[in-house]
Amino acid sequence: QFRRQHHSAIGRWAMACSGSGMTTKATHTLIFVDVDGVLNVGVKDGSNAALLLNRRNMAMALRMPGRTAGAGALAQVARLRAVAERFGELSSDAATDVSEVLVRRLSSVLRAASGSHDVVLASSWRHVKHTHRKIRLECEISKCLDRPFHFDDLTALVHEAGPADRLRIIGGYVREWSERHPGQALQVLILDDLFLSAVDGGWLCDGVAMRSVQEVEQYVQGCAAASPDVRAKLVHCYEEFFVEDGRVKAQVGAGLSRALAEDAKAFLRGGPADSAYQGVVQPRRRHTSAKWSSQKCSDDKDLNGLDMKQLVASVLVCWAGISMSTPLTSLHA
């Protein structure tokens, strides 16, 4: 009798949902991934392209001839010293332009994604000229996940000049997805440094000043008007601080820190309890030229921190000045 009553109640609930236009579909997750400033560390260098924290930049600095340094050069040295002291273990690999440590952290976030989800590349690396970098990145993530990985999709291949463009493009993707899947609950996770930019009201998106991470999240939620239930989270991989007794400001795409990775995983695990399956990304496109190894990665292990700090100390001793035109490795436009 209890079983009959239970089944009858379920039937009445299902009919009510159907009649009211409600949906019983599980929540879908969109994970937007930036690369520069998230999977590597970049330092803002005025109006120039951001400098990438890697061994090559430090080695090139050691080879530069001494000269009288201008104020801009001294400021750059101060920024590099401070960033290397804080983030030296996250230096990028010369072959991939990403940090092995940060790729492992991203992989741990992807493992936490359950149920129906897509991993969308929102970085400038989505453009055709960076295809080789994208393929190498997919290979590195595959090693850490111990299975083939490919980004499920890309955001629109249009020009971006700053954080407002990035947010607008992500919002457009969310809007189109929501319109194609009306009635489907949605959660959106964004891993981005927003062009090494603070979220403090200093820039506008669609005429609205973005004054906090929460306002960015509200903007994204508002783009999914066709979804009945929307959650959004921005994991903002950005830090700024002052060095040289407050005279020099450092703006850093600081990478996916342990704390931010844990925040992202907690957000993903807050979805529906009845997820259909666990953490398997279903790729829509495959690159047959990409090979991957089944070598497993631990979730997090800081590498090369001591070596990097020693190298920076040598730079500061030997480097009397820097030419602002010297071709240090920059983040990719």
N, C-alpha and C positions, 0 to 999 in steps of 0.2 A: 504493500500500500504506500509506504514511504517513497519507494522508487517511482511509482506511478505519479504521485503528487509532485515529486522532484522534476520528472520529465515534463509534466504538464506546465509547471512554473517556467521552465526553460523555454518551452514552446511559446507561452504567452509573452515572455520577454522578447524573444526573437521577432514575433509578429509585431510587437509594439515598436521595436527598432525599425523594422521594415516600413511600417506605416508612417513613422515620423521622419523618415529620411536619414535616421542615424545609421552609423556604420559600425561593424564589429571588427574591421580590419586592424591588424596589429600596427603599432607605431613604426613608421619608417624613419631612418636616420640618414642625414646628409653630413658628411665630414669633409670640410673644406681645408685643404692643406696648402700653406705657403711654404717656400723653401728658404729663401734668403732671410736671415734673421730668426728662423725657426729651426732649421736643420743645420745652420751654420751661424756664426756670430759676425755681425757687421758693425762698423763704427762710422757714424755720420761725419763727413768731411766737408762741411760748408756746402757750397753749391756743386762740388764735385761728386762723383759717384762714391758711394760708401765703400770703405776699405774692408776687405775680408780678412779675418783673423786666421792666418795660416803661417806655416813655417817659411814659405817662399818670401812673403813680405818682410819677415824679420831678417832673413838671410840677405835680401837685397839691401835692406837698410845698413847692414854691417859692411857691405861693399861700397857704399856711397862715400865719396871723398869728403873730408871735413871742410866746412865753410862757415862763414858767419851766418847764423840762423836768424831769420826774421821772426816776428811775433807769431805768424801763422804756423811756421814750421815748429816752433817751440810748443805751441798749443797741440799740434798733431802728435808730437812726441809724448806729451803729458797724457793725452787721451789713450794712445797705444799702450803706454806703461800701465795705466789704471785698468784698462780692459784686459790686458794680458794677465795682470795679477788676479783679477776676479774670474776670468773665463778661460785661462790658458789651457786647461784640460779639454776644452771644447774646440781646439784648433782644427781646421778643416784638412782633410786628406787632399793631397795634390792631384790625385787621379779623379776624384769624384766631386770636389768642391763642397763636400758636406762633412760633418763631424760624425764619426762612428758612434760616439756616445749618444748624440742627439737622434740618430737614426734608430738606435735601440730603444730610446724612450718613445719615439713615435710608434714603433712596432708594438710596444707594450700597450699603448692607447688603442691601437687597432685590434689587438686581441680582446680588449674589453667590449668592443662593439658586438652586440648580439642582435639576432633577428635580421630583418630586412634592412640593408644599409648600402650606401654608395660612398666611395672615397673619391673626392673630386679635387683635381689639381687646380688651385687658384693662383699659383705663382706665375711669374713671368717665364718660368721654365716650361710652361705649356705651349709656348710659341714654337713654330717649326724650327727656328734657328737653334733652339736648345734641345732638339729631339735626342741627341746623343747623351746629354746630361740626364734627361728624363729616363731614358732606358737604363743608364747606369744606376740611377737612384732606385728604380724598380728592382734591379738585381740586388742591391744592398738590402732593401726591405725584405726581399724574398729570402735572403740568407737568415735574417733575424726571425722571420715568421716560420722558417723551415717548410715553406711551400711557395709555389709561384705566386707572385703578386703583380698586378697591373692596376693602375688607376682606372676606375670605372668610367670616368668622364672628365672633361675639362670645362672650365668656365669660358665665356665668350672670348674669341680671339680678337680683341679690340685693344686699342692703345690705353694705357693707364699712366697718369702723371702724378698721382698721389693717393692718399688714403680714401678720399671721397670716391674716386673712380673705382678702387678695389671694392669698397662696400656696396656701391651702386651695382656693380657687376654681380656680386654674390647675391644681392637682393633680387636682381632680375632673374637669376637662376632659380632661386627659391620660389619666386612668383610663378614662373613657367612650370615648375614641377608641381606646385600646388594646383594650378589650373588643369594640368593633365591628370591629376589624381584627386578630384574633389571628394571631400568627405574623409580623406585619409589623415589620421593623426601624424604629426611630424615633429621630430626634434633635430636641431641644427647645431653642429659643433664647428666652430671656426678657429683654426690655429694660424695666427697671423701676427706680424709685427706692425702691420699697416704702414709700410714704407718708413720705418723707423720714426713713427709719429706718436706723440702723446694723444690721449683722448681727454682733452681738457677744454673743449670749446674753441680751439684754435682753427678748426676747419669745418666746413659745412657740407652736408650731404642732402641733396634735393632741397636746399634752402634752410635746412635745420642744423643748428650747431650741435655737434656731438660732444657733450660735456662729460660723459662718463661711459664706462664699459656697459652699464645698464641701459643707457640710451641707444647705444649701438645694437644691443640685443633686442630692444623694443622695436627698432627700425626693421630688423630682420623679421621679427614676428609679424609686423604689420604687412610685410610683403606676401605672406602666405594666407591671404584672405579666404581662399577656398578650403582651407584646412580647419576643422572644428577645434583642434587642440594643438597648439604649437608651443614648443619650448626652444629657446636659443641660448647659446653660451659662446662668448668670445673669450678665448684663451690668448691674452695679449702678451706676446713675447717681446716686451719692450721695457727697457730701463733707462733712466737718465740720472746723472749725478754730477757733482762739481768736483774738480781737482784743482791743484795749485792754489790752495787757500781760497777756493771759491771763484777764481778768476777764469777758469776754463770749464765749459759745460761739455759733458760727454753724453751723446745720445746713441744708444746701442740697441740693435736687434739682438737680444741677449740669448736667443735659443730657447728651446723647450726645457725649462728647468724641471727638476724632480717634483717640486711642489705643483707646478702648472700641469705636469703630466698626471699627477694624482687627482687634481681637480677635474681634468678632462675625463679620466676614467670613472670618477664618482658620478659625473653628469651622465655618462653613457649608461651606467648601471642603474640609474634612476628611472629607466623606462619601464614598460609593462612587464609584469612577471611571466606572462605567457608567451615569451618570444619563441618563434618557431624553431630556430636553430642557433648554434653558437658560432659567432665570429668567423664566418667564411665569406670572403669577398668574392663576388661573382663577376669577373671581368667581362666587359663588352668588347674589348679589343685586345689582341695579343700581338706582341712583337717577336717574330720567330728568331730574330737575331740576338735576342737577349738571353744569355745563359745565366744560370744561377747555381749556387752551391747549396747543399743541404746542411752545411755547417751551421750549428745553432749559435745564437748569441745570448748572453745573459742580459737581463733587462737593463742593467746599468753598471758601468764600470768606468771610472774616470781614468783617462790615459794621458800620459805625457805631460802632466801638469808641472812636475819638477823641472823637466828639460826645458819647457817653454819659459818658465820663470828665470832659469839660468840664462837662457838666450836673450831675454829682454834685458836682464841686468847688463849683459855684455853690450847690447845696443846702446844703452844709456851711457855707458862709460866711453864707448868708441865713437858714438855718433855726435859730431859737433853741430851738424845742421842737416837739413833735408831740402831737396828741390821739390817744389810743389808739382812740377811737371814730370817727376820720376814715375815710370809706369808700374806702380804697385798694383797688385791684383785687387780689382774692385768687384763688388757684387754685380750680377748680371742685369742689365736693363731690360 
